[in-house]
Amino acid sequence: MSTSKTLNGSCLCGAVSYCVSQAPSQFYFCHCEQCQKVTGSSFAANLIAPVDSIFWQTGEELLTHFDHPSRAFSKTFCSLCGSGVPHVNKSKTSLVIPAGSLDERPTIEPSANLFIKESPEWLPKGLSASKFNAYPDNLNEN
């Protein structure tokens, strides 16, 4: 495995770590309602790579996997901290890598926003709200 092409990632608690040996071919933000539910946010940021490019360095035994029973939707996460980590999609055609699980900058930039019509109505206002470099001491709690 060539280290020049790998991307490394991990969960929040650090118990699960992985590397992806082939560069992702796609990077997108998905605003569909199921991605909102699975992330607890307004969209999921996912990279797509070949199925066989994942190597679990630590914590593979801590992975929990969920396949939605009636939709083509899956999620894998650390059973200790709940962080999303890469998973093979339900059709077994792609490795889906949650961008937030990467420990380094991805090799490609986001190229699409999917299911934008399902995006929550509060997202534009949230994106234009006040910005801080850290959690402010006096955040207005209105």
C-alpha positions in Angstrom: 0.0 0.0 0.0 1.5 3.3 -1.1 1.5 5.9 1.7 1.5 8.8 -0.9 -2.0 7.9 -2.0 -3.6 7.0 1.4 -6.1 9.0 3.4 -6.2 8.3 7.1 -9.1 8.7 9.4 -10.5 7.8 12.8 -13.5 8.2 15.1 -13.8 10.9 17.8 -12.5 8.7 20.6 -9.6 7.3 18.5 -10.5 3.7 19.1 -11.3 3.1 15.4 -8.7 4.1 12.8 -8.5 3.4 9.1 -6.7 4.2 5.9 -8.1 4.4 2.3 -5.5 3.2 -0.2 -7.1 4.6 -3.4 -8.0 8.3 -4.0 -11.7 9.0 -3.7 -13.4 9.7 -7.1 -16.3 11.9 -5.7 -17.0 14.3 -2.9 -20.4 15.7 -2.3 -22.8 17.1 0.3 -26.1 15.2 0.5 -29.0 17.2 1.9 -31.6 14.3 1.8 -33.7 13.8 4.9 -32.1 10.4 5.7 -28.6 12.0 5.7 -30.0 14.8 8.0 -31.2 12.1 10.4 -28.0 10.0 10.4 -25.8 13.0 10.9 -28.0 15.1 13.1 -27.1 18.1 10.9 -28.3 19.7 7.7 -26.3 17.5 5.3 -23.7 14.7 5.1 -20.3 15.3 3.5 -19.2 12.1 1.9 -16.4 10.9 -0.3 -16.7 7.9 -2.6 -13.9 5.4 -3.2 -13.5 1.8 -4.4 -15.0 -0.8 -2.1 -11.7 -2.7 -1.6 -9.6 0.4 -0.7 -10.4 0.4 3.1 -7.9 -1.0 5.6 -8.9 -0.9 9.3 -5.9 -0.1 11.4 -7.5 -0.3 14.8 -10.9 -1.0 16.3 -12.6 -3.0 13.6 -14.3 -5.1 16.3 -15.9 -1.9 17.6 -17.8 -1.2 14.4 -21.6 -1.3 14.4 -23.4 -1.3 11.1 -27.0 -0.3 10.2 -28.8 -1.1 7.0 -32.1 0.7 6.6 -34.7 -2.1 6.1 -36.7 -0.5 3.3 -34.3 2.1 1.7 -30.9 1.9 0.1 -29.1 3.4 3.0 -26.4 2.3 5.4 -24.2 3.6 8.2 -21.3 2.3 10.1 -20.1 3.9 13.4 -17.9 3.4 16.4 -19.8 1.6 19.1 -17.9 3.6 21.8 -18.4 7.2 20.6 -20.9 6.9 17.8 -18.8 8.6 15.2 -19.6 7.7 11.6 -16.8 5.9 9.8 -16.5 4.5 6.3 -18.9 1.8 5.1 -19.7 -0.1 1.9 -23.0 1.1 0.5 -25.9 -1.2 0.6 -25.6 -2.2 -3.1 -21.9 -3.1 -2.4 -20.7 -0.8 -5.2 -18.9 2.0 -3.3 -17.0 2.8 -0.1 -18.7 5.9 1.5 -16.3 7.9 3.6 -17.7 10.5 6.0 -15.5 13.6 5.4 -15.5 14.5 9.0 -13.9 11.2 10.0 -10.7 12.0 8.0 -7.6 13.0 9.9 -6.2 15.0 6.9 -7.4 17.1 4.1 -9.2 15.1 1.3 -7.4 14.9 -2.0 -10.4 16.3 -3.9 -12.9 19.2 -3.2 -16.7 18.9 -3.0 -18.3 18.9 -6.4 -22.0 18.6 -5.8 -24.9 19.3 -3.4 -27.4 16.5 -3.7 -31.1 16.5 -2.8 -30.9 20.3 -2.2 -34.7 20.5 -2.3 -34.8 18.6 1.0 -32.3 20.9 2.7 -33.8 22.4 5.9 -35.2 25.9 5.6 -32.9 27.2 8.4 -29.7 26.3 6.6 -29.2 29.6 4.6 -29.8 31.7 7.7 -27.4 29.5 9.7 -24.7 29.8 7.1 -24.9 33.6 7.2 -25.1 33.8 11.1 -22.3 35.3 13.2 -19.0 33.4 13.0 -16.5 32.7 15.8 -13.1 30.9 15.9 -14.0 29.2 19.2 -17.1 28.8 21.4 -17.8 32.4 22.6 -18.2 33.0 26.4 -21.3 35.2 25.8 -23.2 33.4 23.0 -26.7 34.9 22.8 -29.1 32.1 23.7 -32.3 33.6 22.2 
